[in-house]
Amino acid sequence: MAEAIRHTDVTAARVQALLDKMLNPASLELYVANARRLQALVHTLTRYNTAAAADMLEFFAHYGWDHLVDAGSRMPWYRSTNADIYAVGLAAVLFVLYLSYSLLRVAFRLLSCLLECGKVSAGISSADGRRPLQQNNTCAVYDLKAKAA
């Protein structure tokens, strides 16, 4: 665990607060554990790699390691799992299905009304080959002659 101070944030109060935090006996165990972990890391390397490890630690101490964190950890959950893209795609598919259903429903209503009015032959005929008589005319809305009169 390390505390970094940028050169623009160096004030007496900030340095004092960080020193108090680091020298606090409750948080001292965290620093000791991290120091032992880094010590074990350096000891496992060879003499040549020790210098490289020290350079790497100095680099991270100076520049930070925010650039090594993947972008998914900085995003909200719905973006990192692409839930927003799936939701928009699902909404588009449902909208197209709803439009198709609505258009087919209107087309079938119009067709059934035209069949009832006798404007379109459904292939049903009487025994003598003529169309059967219609008893009621419920499609006056679609009858062009009725609109003109």
Secondary structure, 3 states (H helix, E strand, C coil): CCCCCCHHHCCHHHHHHHHHHHHCHHHHHHHHHHHHHHHHHHHHCCHHHHHHHHHHHHHHHHHCCHHHCCHHHCCCHHHHCCHHHHHHHHHHHHHHHHHHHHHHHHHHHHHHHHHHHCCCCCCCCCCCCCCCCCCCCCCCCCCHHHHHC
